[in-house]
Amino acid sequence: MREKFPGWYPKKPEQVAKLWETAIFVPDANVLLHCLRHTTVVRDELLRLFEALGDALWIPYQVGLEFQRNRLDVEFGALDAYDALIRDQEANIDKARDRLRQLRAHPTIDVQKELAALDMFLSDFKGRMGAARRAHPSAEIDGVLEKLAALLENRIGDKWPADKLTTLKKEGEDRYSKKIPPGYKDQKKDAGEYDKFGDLIIWKDMIAKAKAGKRAVIFISDDAKEDWWWIHRGRKMGPRPELIEEFRAEAGQDFHIYEFSQFLRFAADRFPDIRSNVAKVEESLLADEEARRRQDDAAAALERGLKQRALEDERDQIVTALAGTPGGLAAVPGDRAALRARLEELNKQIKSISEEAGQSSQHSDSAPDPDGRSS
């Protein structure tokens, strides 16, 4: 059974350990960007880890492209954070001030004292942000970029020619329509082929590299989408079985995938140089992942809210038309059946969005199960 269905059996520790001896390690762009996001200790440890991988480190051209396209957003986003946080706090303090000033006589709250406390808090906060801005490690980050560039010298795949990319786009459209991993979760992206088909390009390059070098590939990624991971009852069991089977069929080699924080724990056992600070690195990475998840949840909630309001507006118009309310939409008799059908469909869509919002809220409140991740 294991030989016929290799992707459906999570790898045993000894199998993974054997892979580490000869595999090519491929970090994705987000993993490389971690070298710019975090504190000095974290940045140094990540670079030390990439150095320890030595000649086994390699990235497809697409990974390098995504890194270059996003690194300035990471760098300037960190610089912009100081002023953005000050603006946010000023807005919050202004609301608190207004609320206090609207408060009528109160038996215990001293309005003037609380107003002074708010002013002091804001002044202290601005002072801390100013000090943090002055200490921003721009020169160190430039140094990290230079080290990263040196580490990846001669370890980057080639750019795809236009004709090969055209062929891939046709194949990608067919794969995505059939939900063949990876990449189909990006099929709604409106940007160019390097966005919509980026994961598929990376996948094809990893297969080609494994076939040419006759070596397995270990992919290190922060991408948690289902088109990479075999997820069973909320637990990540490993790569999608289809990926392992396609990799073996095309390259004759094995394929494995790690979340970066998980990869760090295993790397610490093999590279003692990073062991002392791995807990600090993982803590920083997990905090960053939690922040990213909250951003994604907020963006998804906003999108759901806009969609729900549009559906509700359409529903209200139909209800008005069916009721014959003066000033509402006119509905001729022949249209009434179609309007009722549309109303039923709208109610189902609105209910589905509300249920999705509830499920998202429950997911946000639940902590991840670290034991649920595969080795």
C-alpha positions in Angstrom: 0.0 0.0 0.0 2.8 2.5 0.9 4.4 1.9 -2.5 1.2 2.4 -4.5 0.0 5.3 -2.4 3.2 7.0 -1.2 1.6 10.5 -0.7 -1.1 9.2 1.7 1.4 8.0 4.4 3.0 10.8 6.4 6.8 10.3 6.5 8.3 8.7 9.5 11.1 10.5 11.4 13.8 8.2 10.0 12.5 8.8 6.5 12.7 12.6 6.9 16.2 12.3 8.5 17.4 10.4 5.4 16.0 13.1 3.2 18.0 15.8 5.0 21.3 14.0 4.1 20.9 14.6 0.3 18.0 16.9 -0.3 17.9 20.3 -2.0 16.4 22.9 0.4 14.2 25.5 -1.3 12.9 28.5 0.8 10.0 30.5 -0.6 10.1 34.3 -0.9 8.3 34.9 2.4 11.0 32.8 4.2 13.7 35.0 2.7 11.8 38.2 3.6 11.9 37.1 7.3 15.6 38.1 7.1 14.4 41.7 6.8 11.4 41.7 9.1 12.8 40.8 12.5 15.2 41.8 15.2 19.0 41.6 14.9 19.1 38.2 16.8 16.5 36.7 14.5 18.1 38.0 11.3 21.5 36.7 12.3 20.2 33.3 13.1 18.3 33.0 9.8 21.4 33.9 7.9 23.4 31.4 9.9 20.9 28.7 9.1 21.1 29.5 5.3 24.9 29.4 5.5 24.7 26.0 7.3 22.6 24.6 4.4 25.6 25.3 2.1 25.4 24.0 -1.4 22.0 22.3 -0.6 20.4 25.8 -0.7 18.7 26.7 -3.9 15.8 28.9 -5.1 13.8 29.0 -8.4 14.0 32.3 -10.3 10.4 32.9 -9.4 11.2 32.9 -5.7 13.9 35.5 -6.2 11.6 37.6 -8.3 8.9 37.6 -5.6 11.5 38.5 -3.0 12.7 41.5 -5.1 9.1 42.6 -5.7 8.2 42.5 -2.1 11.3 43.5 -0.2 10.8 47.2 -0.5 7.3 46.9 0.8 8.7 45.1 3.9 11.5 47.7 4.3 9.3 50.8 3.9 6.4 49.2 5.7 8.7 49.0 8.8 9.7 52.6 8.4 6.1 53.8 7.9 5.0 51.9 11.0 6.2 54.5 13.4 4.1 57.3 12.0 1.2 55.0 11.4 1.1 53.8 15.0 1.3 57.4 16.2 -1.7 58.4 14.0 -3.7 55.4 15.3 -3.0 56.3 18.9 -3.8 60.0 18.3 -7.2 59.0 16.8 -7.9 56.7 19.8 -6.9 59.3 22.3 -9.1 61.9 20.5 -12.1 59.6 20.9 -11.3 59.0 24.5 -11.0 62.8 25.1 -14.3 63.5 23.4 -16.0 60.9 25.5 -14.6 62.2 28.7 -15.6 65.8 27.8 -19.1 64.7 27.1 -19.3 63.0 30.6 -21.6 64.9 32.9 -21.0 65.1 36.7 -19.7 61.7 37.9 -19.2 60.6 41.5 -15.7 59.1 41.0 -14.2 60.0 37.6 -12.0 63.1 37.6 -12.3 64.3 34.0 -9.4 66.7 34.1 -7.1 64.1 35.7 -8.0 61.5 33.1 -7.5 64.0 30.3 -4.0 64.7 31.6 -3.3 61.0 31.9 -4.2 60.6 28.2 -2.0 63.4 27.2 0.9 61.9 29.2 0.4 58.5 27.6 0.3 59.9 24.1 3.4 62.0 24.8 5.3 59.0 26.1 4.2 56.9 23.2 5.4 59.4 20.7 8.7 59.6 22.5 9.1 55.8 22.3 8.2 55.7 18.6 10.7 58.6 18.0 13.5 56.7 19.8 12.6 53.5 17.9 12.7 55.4 14.5 16.1 56.8 15.3 17.4 53.3 16.2 16.0 51.8 13.0 18.7 49.4 11.6 18.6 50.6 8.0 22.4 50.0 7.6 22.1 46.5 9.2 19.3 45.6 6.9 21.3 46.7 3.9 24.1 44.4 5.1 21.6 41.5 5.4 20.6 42.0 1.8 24.2 41.9 0.7 24.8 38.7 2.7 21.7 37.1 1.4 22.7 38.0 -2.2 26.1 36.4 -1.6 24.6 33.3 -0.1 22.4 32.8 -3.2 25.0 33.6 -5.7 24.9 30.8 -8.4 22.1 29.1 -6.5 19.1 30.6 -8.4 17.3 29.0 -11.3 16.9 30.5 -14.7 14.1 32.8 -15.9 11.4 31.2 -18.0 11.4 32.2 -21.7 8.2 33.6 -23.1 7.2 30.5 -25.1 7.6 28.2 -22.1 5.5 30.6 -20.0 2.8 30.6 -22.7 2.6 26.9 -22.6 2.6 26.9 -18.8 -0.4 29.3 -18.7 -2.5 27.0 -20.8 -1.6 24.0 -18.6 -2.2 26.1 -15.5 -5.7 27.1 -16.6 -6.5 23.5 -17.1 -5.0 22.4 -13.8 -6.7 25.2 -11.8 -10.1 24.4 -13.3 -9.6 20.8 -12.0 -8.1 22.0 -8.7 -4.9 20.1 -9.4 -2.3 21.4 -6.9 -0.4 23.6 -6.4 -1.5 27.1 -7.3 -5.2 26.8 -7.9 -5.9 28.9 -4.8 -4.3 31.8 -6.8 -6.6 31.4 -9.8 -8.6 34.5 -9.0 -5.6 36.8 -8.9 -6.0 39.6 -11.5 -2.3 40.4 -11.8 0.1 39.0 -14.4 1.1 35.4 -14.9 3.9 35.7 -12.4 1.3 36.2 -9.7 -1.4 33.8 -10.9 0.9 31.0 -11.9 3.8 31.8 -9.5 3.4 28.7 -7.4 3.0 26.5 -10.4 6.3 27.9 -11.9 8.0 27.2 -8.6 6.6 23.7 -8.6 7.8 23.0 -12.1 11.2 24.4 -11.4 11.6 22.2 -8.2 10.7 19.1 -10.3 13.2 20.0 -13.0 15.9 20.7 -10.4 15.3 17.4 -8.6 15.3 15.5 -11.9 18.5 17.1 -13.1 20.4 16.6 -9.8 18.8 13.3 -8.9 18.0 14.7 -5.4 14.9 15.1 -3.3 13.5 18.5 -2.6 12.5 20.0 0.8 10.3 23.1 0.3 10.2 25.6 3.2 7.2 27.8 3.0 4.9 30.0 5.1 2.1 29.4 2.5 -0.6 27.7 4.5 -3.1 27.2 1.6 -4.7 23.9 0.9 -3.1 23.6 -2.5 0.2 22.8 -0.9 -0.8 21.0 2.3 -2.7 17.8 3.1 -5.0 19.1 5.8 -7.1 16.6 7.7 -9.5 17.9 10.4 -7.5 21.1 10.7 -4.2 19.3 11.0 -1.4 19.6 8.4 -0.3 16.0 7.7 2.4 17.0 5.1 2.4 17.8 1.4 -0.7 17.1 -0.7 -0.6 13.5 -1.7 -1.0 14.5 -5.3 2.2 16.6 -5.1 4.3 13.7 -3.8 3.0 11.4 -6.5 3.5 13.9 -9.3 7.0 14.7 -8.0 7.9 11.0 -8.0 6.4 10.5 -11.4 8.1 13.5 -13.1 11.4 13.6 -11.2 11.8 10.1 -9.8 12.6 11.8 -6.4 10.8 12.5 -3.1 9.3 15.8 -2.0 8.7 17.2 1.5 7.4 20.5 2.8 7.9 22.4 6.1 6.4 25.4 7.7 9.4 27.6 8.5 9.0 27.5 12.3 8.7 23.8 12.1 11.8 23.6 9.9 13.7 25.6 12.4 13.1 23.0 15.2 14.5 20.2 13.1 17.3 22.3 11.8 18.4 23.1 15.4 18.9 19.4 16.0 21.2 19.2 13.1 23.0 22.5 13.3 24.1 23.2 16.9 25.2 26.7 16.0 21.6 27.9 15.8 20.3 25.9 18.7 20.8 28.4 21.5 18.5 31.1 19.9 16.0 28.9 18.0 13.3 29.5 20.6 13.7 33.3 20.2 13.6 33.0 16.4 10.5 30.8 16.5 8.7 33.1 18.9 9.3 36.1 16.6 8.2 34.1 13.6 5.0 32.9 15.3 4.2 36.4 16.4 4.6 37.6 12.8 2.4 34.7 11.5 -0.3 35.7 14.0 -0.2 39.3 12.9 -0.4 38.2 9.3 -3.3 36.0 10.0 -5.1 38.8 11.7 -4.5 41.1 8.7 -5.8 38.4 6.4 -8.9 37.9 8.6 -9.5 41.6 8.7 -9.3 41.9 4.9 -11.5 38.9 4.4 -14.1 40.3 6.9 -14.1 43.6 5.0 -14.6 41.8 1.7 -17.5 39.7 3.2 -19.1 42.8 4.7 -19.0 44.7 1.3 -20.4 41.7 -0.5 -23.2 41.1 2.1 -24.3 44.8 2.0 -24.5 44.7 -1.8 -26.6 41.5 -1.6 -28.8 43.0 1.1 -29.4 46.1 -1.0 -30.5 44.0 -3.9 -32.7 41.9 -1.7 -34.4 45.0 -0.3 -35.1 46.3 -3.8 -36.7 43.0 -4.8 -38.8 42.9 -1.6 -40.0 46.4 -2.3 -40.8 45.5 -5.9 -42.8 42.4 -4.9 -44.7 44.3 -2.2 -45.6 47.0 -4.7 -44.4 49.8 -2.4 -44.8 53.2 -4.0 -41.5 54.5 -5.2 -39.9 51.0 -5.4 -38.9 49.1 -8.4 -41.7 48.3 -10.8 -42.3 44.6 -11.4 -44.5 43.3 -14.2 -46.5 40.1 -13.5 -44.2 38.0 -15.6 -41.2 39.0 -13.6 -42.5 38.1 -10.2 -41.6 34.4 -10.4 -38.0 35.3 -11.4 -37.8 37.9 -8.6 -38.9 35.4 -6.0 -36.3 32.9 -7.3 -33.6 35.6 -7.1 -34.8 36.6 -3.6 -34.4 33.0 -2.4 -31.0 32.8 -3.9 -30.0 36.1 -2.3 -31.2 34.9 1.1 -29.1 31.7 0.8 -26.0 33.7 -0.2 -26.4 36.1 2.7 -26.9 33.2 5.1 -23.7 31.5 3.7 -21.7 34.7 4.2 -23.0 35.1 7.8 -22.1 31.4 8.6 -18.6 31.9 7.0 -18.1 35.0 9.2 -19.0 33.0 12.3 -16.7 30.1 11.4 -13.9 32.6 10.8 -14.5 34.1 14.2 -14.3 30.7 15.9 -11.1 29.9 14.0 -9.5 33.2 15.2 -10.4 32.5 18.8 -8.9 29.0 18.7 -5.2 28.4 19.2 -3.4 26.1 16.8 -2.5 22.6 17.8 1.3 22.3 17.6 1.0 18.5 17.9 -1.1 18.5 14.8 1.8 19.3 12.5 3.6 16.5 10.7 7.4 16.0 10.9 
